[in-house]
Amino acid sequence: MTFAWPWPFPDWWADNLWLFLRALRESDLNLALLLRWMLQNLLLTLGVIAVDYAMGAALLRLICRAAGRSLPPALRGAAALCLGGGFAAMMLLGFGLFYRIRPRSVLGLELGMLAAGVAILTLTRAWPWAASPWRSLRVPLRWALVLLVPLLLFTADLMLPVADFDSTSYHMAAARAYKETGRLGFQGGMRFNAQPHLGVLLYLRHWILLGEDTLLKLINLEFLLILAFGLAFAASWIRRRALWLAGLLFVFTSPVFHWVARAEYADLVLSAWFTTGVLLLVHESRSSNFASLWTAAAALALASTTKLQGAVMVALACLAYVAVTRRLRPLTAIAVTAVLCGVPWWQRSLANTGSPAAPFFLKDDKEGRELARVSLRYGHGRDPVALALLPFRMIAGNPNLFADPYVFGPAGLLLLALAAVRRRLPATWRLPALLVLLYFCFWFATGQVMRYLASLLPLMACLAMALYRGRPPGAVLALLAIHAGLTASTMVRLMQVPPVTQAAASQALAESLPYYPAARALNRDSGGLARTYLLFTDETRYHVAGESFGDWFGDYNYDFLRGSASVGEILGRLRGAGFRYLFVDRSRAASAGNLFGPSLASTGLTGRFDPLPGASLLYADNRYSVFRLE
Amino acid sequence: MRTGWLIPWLLLPAGCVRQADRAVQKPMPHIESVIPEKVLAGASFNRMPDGSEAISLTGRNLEKGAKVRLGPHRLDTSTGNGTVLSAVVPPELYARDSIHVVQVELPDGRFSNVVPWIVLKADGPPPRIGQLFPPETRAGQPFNEQPGRRAALGLTGENFVPGSKIIFGGVELETNFGDVDRLSTLVPSELFERPGEVRVQVRNPGGKESGVAVFSVKP
């Protein structure tokens, strides 16, 4: 058993810091150019966030006027960003259904949102109302200075190329396909493409607006701002405004949350929108405010369309709401908005797969069952002993068993400790507490993927604040800041500085992704004009130009080749389906003997120097081969 | 046409990082030589401590992260220092006679010039000696004088391979493989200190020998 993170000090800290400093000392690094590049794109990102905020604040103003009530300032900030981003994503969804995802239309959308937002806020004289939430994020100067360097390094990490496994397999592979075609076409060979993925459209928008895929992760700053506003609201609700920074640092003691905040996955946007929705529900449950209810409904509806997990979380939130408030009627608002937001996705899934929630409820439920089977493999089991050992394993165990590269960290344990030593949880916070409990049970019984639990970490931070309730002593804040700051500063995922030049971006990928040189050789030969079969190289999809198939799920999955008696039959099937290139991970192919049978063990599918008749070798290294099918 | 990159310019016209800044690239790598240039199929040519065989490339801009490509094969490559790269050649790539294309691939995806790397047939025709350089000398008089007043003999011919040996007066000498048509060796002075005719032959690693050429030592 490997201990990836000997708590309390992650073992990557020293190594990563050293490698990062060495990269900074490289002779060809142009620091002035890098700082200009970072500043330019940070400003552009802040511009995009400002547009979302203006539009969201305008929508929220209209909701509040209709309801005749307002919201607490910090909650307004979270809700405004949530509504603005959600509005932009829904508009892009509409564009995508009508072949209009183009730079011109995206820029037009931004300008339109800005104009509408400014006009509504001006007409309703709401500028002071819209500006006041930002005061809730004030940080004492000394803490701002302390956190500046980690924040800068965190921002730098957001400017690295698309390299994470799920991104290159499907999240950003889908975004690339939508960008190239201008439409939200169903990609049958891409994993989970039938599921809702509204967050992907916001990454795509940022990619189009800033012009580079290395910059699309910068929109994560918007989601983090939403969470910061949410925590500020929780702190003010507890009547300890200064506690919000401790709450934010508490969240960032979690390495897996750090990673999620630096990746272009659906988990961060889900966390931001869902946390906002639940906090609005908490507010509504205590105030019976219609503005809170309808804004909560919108936020939860948006969260339910980020991924299927979001729909489950929203359902559990509704359950917790009913259990705590004993009221059913308000759920109508959530149901109506969730249906409005979800219908385009369900219809798209139904039209292309025959099920509104593929890969589940299909006529042939093979993929759904396979997905459930794979999910149940994650974690350490579902028995009481596994439950008892879970905190230890999530802090010091091997995170790969939880399907993630980083551990959960001490946040959960700190929460348990607080719950053990402090007074009772105030009634206000019973709803999120019950929700966390319900979701934990669901998570424990199904797929124990660590980042799925990390989506609830901001809500756990709210609960920790509610349990603590006191004024945070400087020592506690300092400890949290050191922990979160060090993790932020040294979790340099790709050991690279942000690439500014095009050559540096290609170089960063070649040094970070073992398959990238092979994909580059393939692209050079195919020109992106031919169909490629990815045999156990599904994670390369984003970096392989043109149309590609091959995965455990979807059209032309590995079952398509199962039962082939010879390599000639495999190549014949591929040629017959229009494939002109074959990209193989030989080590994974060699271990998939049950798929191909022993007779294929000495072919180019598994051996670097073994022949693959009827195919010419374009590229081979220690692990990957690329063939052109003749 | 890709127009997405225009948007930053529209939104932030001043202080932008220009496309020209972003197009900056490192200089192109250039291979000057591959060492050894030719090897014998299946035979060791530059054994590493771990038992693998390696080629070395000399040239310009062979920077850190660059990889040596042998045809479609990407080799395990040592970290470059700008002028030299070494790469391990898997046995399958020199198991049979063949001509490989050697290139250096930069981490950013660009390639160097191309040079050939030749694997010669292990069991080819017997060697043949054409001419000796020099064909004669005076007794005790060093020829093609090298440092230390040592004599050097060159010979041209055909079908020489790495590992070919020159046999001078019945003595097998350490031989430098110049090419398939060129060999050279240092000749110890005791082999030409007395007048007479010395028999010169070439023996290839497989045991095949050339005909006899005569080297004259005059009084």
Boltz contact constraints between the chains, C-beta under 6 A:
constraints:
  - contact:
      token1: [A, 33]
      token2: [B, 21]
      max_distance: 6.0
  - contact:
      token1: [A, 36]
      token2: [B, 17]
      max_distance: 6.0
  - contact:
      token1: [A, 37]
      token2: [B, 17]
      max_distance: 6.0
  - contact:
      token1: [A, 40]
      token2: [B, 16]
      max_distance: 6.0
  - contact:
      token1: [A, 40]
      token2: [B, 17]
      max_distance: 6.0
  - contact:
      token1: [A, 44]
      token2: [B, 11]
      max_distance: 6.0
  - contact:
      token1: [A, 44]
      token2: [B, 12]
      max_distance: 6.0
  - contact:
      token1: [A, 103]
      token2: [B, 3]
      max_distance: 6.0
  - contact:
      token1: [A, 103]
      token2: [B, 4]
      max_distance: 6.0
  - contact:
      token1: [A, 103]
      token2: [B, 7]
      max_distance: 6.0
  - contact:
      token1: [A, 107]
      token2: [B, 7]
      max_distance: 6.0
  - contact:
      token1: [A, 208]
      token2: [B, 4]
      max_distance: 6.0
  - contact:
      token1: [A, 209]
      token2: [B, 7]
      max_distance: 6.0
  - contact:
      token1: [A, 211]
      token2: [B, 4]
      max_distance: 6.0
  - contact:
      token1: [A, 211]
      token2: [B, 5]
      max_distance: 6.0
  - contact:
      token1: [A, 211]
      token2: [B, 7]
      max_distance: 6.0
  - contact:
      token1: [A, 211]
      token2: [B, 8]
      max_distance: 6.0
  - contact:
      token1: [A, 501]
      token2: [B, 22]
      max_distance: 6.0
  - contact:
      token1: [A, 501]
      token2: [B, 24]
      max_distance: 6.0
  - contact:
      token1: [A, 502]
      token2: [B, 22]
      max_distance: 6.0
  - contact:
      token1: [A, 503]
      token2: [B, 25]
      max_distance: 6.0
  - contact:
      token1: [A, 503]
      token2: [B, 108]
      max_distance: 6.0
  - contact:
      token1: [A, 506]
      token2: [B, 108]
      max_distance: 6.0
  - contact:
      token1: [A, 506]
      token2: [B, 109]
      max_distance: 6.0
  - contact:
      token1: [A, 507]
      token2: [B, 107]
      max_distance: 6.0
  - contact:
      token1: [A, 507]
      token2: [B, 108]
      max_distance: 6.0
  - contact:
      token1: [A, 510]
      token2: [B, 107]
      max_distance: 6.0
  - contact:
      token1: [A, 511]
      token2: [B, 107]
      max_distance: 6.0
  - contact:
      token1: [A, 520]
      token2: [B, 109]
      max_distance: 6.0
  - contact:
      token1: [A, 609]
      token2: [B, 92]
      max_distance: 6.0
  - contact:
      token1: [A, 617]
      token2: [B, 72]
      max_distance: 6.0
  - contact:
      token1: [A, 618]
      token2: [B, 72]
      max_distance: 6.0
  - contact:
      token1: [A, 619]
      token2: [B, 72]
      max_distance: 6.0
  - contact:
      token1: [A, 620]
      token2: [B, 72]
      max_distance: 6.0
  - contact:
      token1: [A, 620]
      token2: [B, 73]
      max_distance: 6.0
  - contact:
      token1: [A, 621]
      token2: [B, 74]
      max_distance: 6.0
